Amino acid sequence: MGCINLEKNLADCNCTYGSCAKKGLCCECVRYHRVKGHLPACYFPSEAEKTFDRSIEHFIEVYQKNKNNS
């Protein structure tokens, strides 16, 4: 059974990891990153996502920086 939202998910996915088998399969992506203690790419702005640092600490740093620059 495939994902009924795959095309929509792919259109919204900002993951730049080219060989990711979970791209567009949000439930698989979230599960994978949760087990690793990370967050998926979609939680990060494009520039932060390109670093491939998906740690929760990096998310907090980026969020605080963006919040202070608003």
N, C-alpha and C positions, 0 to 999 in steps of 0.2 A: 504494500500500500504506500503510495507516494503522498507527499505533503500537498494539500489542496491550495495552500497559499504560497507555494514555492516561487512562482513568477513575481508576485507582489513583494515577497520577502527579498528576493534578489534585487529588485529595483530599489529597495530601501537600505540594503546592506552596504555598509561602508568598510567592510573588512578588506584590507589590501594584501592579505596573505594568500598568494596566488594558488597554492596547491591545497587549500582547505577543502576537505570533503564535506564539511558541515555548512558551507556557505549557502544561505537561504533556508536552511533547516534549523530554525530558531530554537526549537525545543532541544535538539541535539547539541547545538552550540552552547546554550545556557547550561545544560547538564555537564558538558565537557569542562567549561570554564569554572563552574561551581566546584567540581571535584578537585580542580587544580588550585583553587583559592584565588581565581582571577575573575575578571568581568569580561563580557564579550565586547567586541569592537564598537558596537552600536552605542555603548555608554560613553564613548570618547568623541571629542571633536576630531575632525579629520587629521589635523596636524599631530595631535597627541596619539592617535591611533597608529600613525605611520612608524612610531617608535617600537611597536610591538610589545611595549611594556603594558600589560593588561592587569597589573597588580592593583589591588584595592588601594594601596598607599599612593600609587601614581594617580588613580582616579581622584582621590581626596585632594592631592596636590593641585591637579588641573582644575578641579571644581572650585577650590578656594581661590586660586589665581584668577579664574574667570569671574568669580563672584566679586572679588576686590577690584577688578577692572571695569565692572559694570557701572 
